[in-house]
Amino acid sequence: MVPLCSQMVFGMFTRQQLDVAGFCRCPGIYPGDFLQQLQDESELLIKRSYTQKELERHSVYPSDTGDARVSHAVMLSEGVSDFPKVEHSDLPAISQFLHDYHQILGDITGVAVSTGARSMLNYQNYFTGSKPVGEHFDGEYLRTNRASDGIEFDLEEGILPRFVSILIIANENDGIGTELVDNQSHAVHQPTLNPGDLLFFDNIRLRHRVPTMAMPRTTIGVRSFDHMPLHFVSSKDDCLAGNYYPIAEGWVSEDADCHARLRRFMDVEWPDLKEDYAHYF
């Protein structure tokens, strides 16, 4: 399998677009046969990884199923990790996709991604008339408050990845899909996204959402929870040691110890919370 050349994908134009708008669209970076293999391997990974044991380990996340949309999320790393993740070394397309994302992420941040850094692979199928996905940041949601409509929710505390990548596997909606909202200008970007296109965006500067899909759409997203993450709080009372600055609906810190905060969450908070997740499985 031929590795993706991140320098080729992130040429002068796309890097400039990322700096100016906070996102870039890389058209047709994978051929159709790779997209099919990646989809097949993702479905296999989900089938074998979604067990009660892995759910309780927090290496897979509760499936969001219903209203014509199905979403699954699993944690992966290229090497040994301090936190739960699932094995994928026998799945070459997933391994390639994860490696490509880490290569781009390292190039953009100027810091090589550790083989032990985990990334979430998020596989989503939207069907005819799927319910919209509310505006949000991606991240490890430590504490949330969901609205009564079941769509919008308030993030109270979380660990946010810096950059998110979404690959379009299939889309019968004339390129309609992920919408990006600038936190400062409130500008809404609606990039045209067709099969093989890669959307790469700043998860701190932009929040994202998905409108109702009139026709089917399949995407595979990946985002690193461990490579230079930021700590988010909606209230300054929850700040850790570190320097925080305001973003949409809260504050973030680039130097707060996210590793230690996640360790405390896994060791102290998750054992009680995991019982509440059983109804998702």
N, C-alpha and C positions, 0 to 999 in steps of 0.2 A: 504494500500500500504506500502510495507516494505521500510524504508529509506535506502539510499545508505550509507554504512559505509566508510567514507573518509579515516579512518586509514587503512582499509583493501585495498582500491584501491591504496592509496599512501603508500605502504609498502617500505621496505628498498631499493629494487631494483629501483622502479619507482621514488622515491625521489632522488636517486643517479643519475638516468638518467636525471632528470630535472635539477639538479645542473651541470652535465657535459655537456649535449648537449643542454639544454634549452627547452626540451620538453619531454613528456613521452606519451606512448600509453598504455591505459588500455583496454585490450581485453575483449569483451563480458560482460560488466558490467550490461547490462539490457537485460531481456528476450524479445523474439519476441512480446509477447502480449503487453508489456509496450511500445515498439517502435511503434506499430500500434496505440495504444491509444494516444501517444504523437503526432504522425503525424496527427491523426484525430482532436485532440484538437487544434493543431497549425493552421490547415486549417480553423477551426471554428473561432478561434481568429482573423485570418486575415480577414475572410469574414465580421465579424461584426465590426472590428476596422478600416478597411480602408474606412473611410468616409472623405469628404472634411473638416469637422470640426476637426477631429483628425489630419489630415495632416497639417492644419493651426496651430494647437496647438503644433506641432512638437513632438507629442507622438508616431506617426508612421512616417516612412521615405519613400521617394519615391520608388515605386517598380522599380526594374531594370529588365525590361522585353524585351526579344528579343534574336535573335541568339541562340535559343535552350536552354536558361537558364532563370529562373524566380527567383527573390530574393525579399523577403519581410523582413522588420525589424520593430519591435515594442519595446517600452520601458516598462519594468515591474519593480515592487518592491514588497517586501513582506509586507510592511507597508506604512504609509503616506510619501510622498516625496515632496520636495520643488519644483520639476520640473515635467513637464507633463509625464504621463504614463497612460497605459490602465488597466482596471480591468480584473483580471484573476482568482479570488478566487474560482470561480465555476468550474475550470478546474483542476482536481486533478493531472493529469500527468505533466502538465506544472508547477504547484505549487511544485511538488516533484523535478522535474528536476532543477528548479531555486534554491530550498533550498539546494539540493545536491551540486550544483556549489558554492553557498555561503559558505557552510560548508568546502569544499575543499579549497576555496580561503582564508578563515579565518585561516585554519590550515597552509597553505603555508606561508602566510604573517605574521602570529603570532598576528593578530589583528582581532577580531570578526567583521563580516560584519553587519553594521547597517540595521535594517529592512527597513529603509527609503532609503537605497542605491539602485539606479536603475541599472538594467542590460538590455542590448539589447538582445532580442531573434531574431535570424536571421534564417529564414526558406528558404532553397534554393533547387530548383529542376533543375538538369542538364539533358538535353535530348541528343539524339544522335547527335554528331557533335557540341556540344556547344562551343561557342567562349571562348578562355582562359581568365582567370581572372588575371590581371597584378599583379606584386609584390607590396605589400602594408602593412602598419600597419593598424590594426583596430582602430577605434576611432571616436570621434565626430569631424568631419571635419569642422572646422570653416572657413578656406579659402583653396581653391585648384586651380590648374591650370592643366586642362586635356589636354593630347596630342592629336594631330590631328587623330591618329589611333583609338581613342575611347577606347583603352584598358589601356594603361599606363597613369598615372597622377602624378603630383607633389603636394605633400601636403605642403602647406605654413604655416599653423598653425592648431593645433588640440589638443584635450584632449585625451590622450591615456590610455586605460586600461592596467594594468600590466600583467594580464594573461587571455588567451582566451581558451575556451573549445568548442570543436566541436564533436558532437555525430553523428555517421553514422547510418542513418535509412535504407538506401538501397544503394547498389553499385554493378553494373554489369560489373565493369571494372577491375576485378582481383585484387582488393585492391588499384588500382591507384586512387589518389585523391589529397588532399592537400599536397603541397610541401613547405618546410621551408628553408629559406636562412639565414645563420648566417651573421650578419652585419659586423663582424670583420674578420673572417676567409674566408667568402664567400662560405663555405661548403654548399652543398645542401642536405637536408635530405628528403627522399621519403618514409615515413612509410607506411606499408601495412595497409589499413583501410577497414574493413569489417563491415557489419551490427552489431550493438551493441557495437562497439569499440568507446572509448572516447579518443580524442586527446586533451591534455592539454599542452599549450606552453606559453613561455615568449614572450609577444608581444613587448617588448622593445629590447631584444637581437636578436629576429628573425623577419623577415618579411615573409609573406607567399603568395602563388600564387596557381592557379589551372590550369593545362594544359587542352587542348581540351579533352572532354570526348567522347569516341567512343560510349559508351552505357549510359543508364540512371543512375543517382546517386541522392540521396536525403540526405541532412544534416540539422541538427539543431544546430546552434552555440549560445553561450551565453557568454557575457563579461560585466563586471561591469564598468560603466562610473564614478561611484561616490566613489568607495572604493580605496583609495590611488592612484588616477590617476596621470599621469605625463603631464605636459604642453610641447608641441612640437612646435618649430619654425624652419623654414628653414633659417631664417636670424636673426642674433643677434640683429638687430634693433627692433625686435618685442618681445624681452624678457621682462617678467614681473619681479617684485621684487622676487629674489630667486637665488639659485645656479644652474647653468646649466652646463651640460657636453655633449660632442659630441657623437652622434650616426649616423647611416646612414642618410645622406642628411640633417643633421640639429643638433639641440641641444634639450635636454630635462631637465626639472627641477622636482625634487621630492617634493620640498617645495614651489613652486609657488602656489598661491591661485587659484586653478582650479574652485572652487565653485563660487568665485566672478567673474572670467572670463566668466564662462558659464552664470551667471546671467546677465552680461552686454550684452553678445551675444543675449540672449533671449529677453531682454527688449529693446535693442537699435538696434541691427543688424538684428535679425530675422524678425521683422515686414516688412522690405523692401525686404529681401531675399525671403520670402515665396511666393511672386508673381512669382518668377522665377521657382519655383518648381511645379507650377500648371500643366505644360505639362507632368509631370511624372504620374499624377494620372489618 
